[in-house]
Amino acid sequence: MNDKRHCSAQASADRPGHRSLGDWPVITPDRWLSDFAKIDIRDEVRPKVLKANARKILGI
């Protein structure tokens, strides 16, 4: 895995309550999800990164 992409996904996972600047250059959502699935983080953190942050940003 590309170290830069891994670092971005890992940084998002390590800071679930913080906004990320995203991945530039842009990667596809499928690629991001695939990379995210490969990183070693606690299971209880994954929903915070994937759902809780999205709900907060979208106000739902």
N, C-alpha and C positions, 0 to 999 in steps of 0.2 A: 504494500500500500504506500502511496506517496506520503512522505512524512509531513508535508505541509497540510494535506487534507486530513490526515490522521490528527494532527495537532488541533486543527479547527474543530473537528468533531469531538475530540477529547475535551477541549476547552469549553465547549457548549455543555458537555455532560458534567464537567467538574463544577460549573457555576450555573445550576439550573434556574436560579432566580434572576439571572442577569441576561440582558440582551446581547446578542452576538452581532458583529458587523457583517456576518455572512461570509460566504466563500467567494472570493474573486480571484481568478476568473470564475464565472458562474459554472456550477456543476448541476447536473440534473437532480431532481428530487430522488429518483430511484438510486442514483449513485450515492447521494448523501445518506440515504437510509441504509444502503448496503454497507457503507463504511461505518456508520453508527452502530450497526448490529455487531460489528467485529470488535469493537473496543470493550475493554474490561471495566465496566462500571456496575454499581449495585443495581439490582432489578428495580428497587423502589425509586431510583432516580430517572429511569427511562421515561415513565409517563409525565414527569415534570418537564422534561425537555420536549417531548413530542406533543403533549396535549395542554398542559397547564400554561405554558408560555404562549401558545397560540390563542387560547381562550382569553388570556389577559390582554394580549395585543388587539384582538378582535372585539373585546368588550362583551363577551358572551359568557 
